[in-house]
Amino acid sequence: MRPSTAQSWRRWWPLVALGALVVAIVVVAAMAYLRPKPPPAVALPLRAAGEVELPGGGSRFDYASLDPDRGLLFVAHLGASEVIEVDVRASRVVRVIPDVSQVHGVLVVPALHRVYATATGRNEMVMLDEGTGQAVGEAPTGDYPDGLAYDSRRNAVWTTNERGGTETVIDAVTGTVRGTAMLGGEVGNVAYDPVSDRMLVDVQARNELASLDPSTLAVTRRIALPGCDHDHGLVLAPAQRLAFVACDGNARLLTVALESEAVSGTADVGRDPDVLAYDLGMSRLYVAAESGWLTVLDVRDGQPVVIGSGFLATDAHVVAVDPVSHHSYYPVPAGTTGSPALLDREPVP
């Protein structure tokens, strides 16, 4: 660099740096402004009913699945690559099932006495004996398996391969891979509708809900989700012919009428909604968010109405509900003592 050029650069450098700083501040401010804000706080219709200290460090938990007949809750401790089994009736940890690499999804099927878990670190689904916790088989999946669903009519487990944009269909007893469904983009959660005998899958890359024939694994319908950014969470109310979809990009909950296959309502929920749970007996929907915000909605005349919305706990993005007791459960990295814990909440009368 010539001396004159260097001198000129030194002269202008402070202004260039100041300009870059101003641009950075504007960008950060714009992102903060555009980021979804939490909805107005409304007292949660819940009260503390107990707390179970969980083993291991306070690393990330993911999905949870409950066997309501036995009162056993299976929690995916993703950060520790283990599944934690909790007796929610006795409020104690039954066992820790290790070596489920980066476990995300977990699903108990009481009729088969089996627990299924996605070992995301190995791109596998692991099958566990519900009574002993022993691994009884595994099956290869697509890239980054996450959520799970059970097709009771065909005795098949579906794994959502988020990055792969596919669903792997696996025999629930033998672990044999029956086939792969192609969705055409990154996918979110999957659920089985026993009324229409269809699988529903969030295609979060396309902001749509795909309906598939579980016999042919073909997409038969793509339901547009206007107003949704990145649909990830999904739960069904089959008897009411409703699907609830959580859009984590813009903190919206969409209601889809399954008969008309169209969005019939929207609601604001906590930032970064993740796991949903539906209590059929109370017609009550729970939406747990990465932000620790919980939204509770009652379904009235086919539409969910917010009855409670507020911060529950840091990283309380997982929820499971007991259809018998109507208690809801939330694994969190830090409970009241600062250790990992399972929070137990019961409805306020």
PyMOL commands that set and color helices and strands:
alter all, ss='L'
color gray80, all
select helices_A, chain A and resi 3-34+78-80+110-112+120-122+238-240
alter helices_A, ss='H'
color red, helices_A
select strands_A, chain A and resi 46-53+64-67+72-77+82-87+92-97+103-109+114-119+124-129+135-140+145-151+156-161+166-171+177-182+190-193+198-203+208-213+218-224+231-237+242-247+252-257+262-268+273-279+284-289+293-300+303-311+320-321+328-332+341-347
alter strands_A, ss='S'
color yellow, strands_A
deselect
rebuild
show_as cartoon
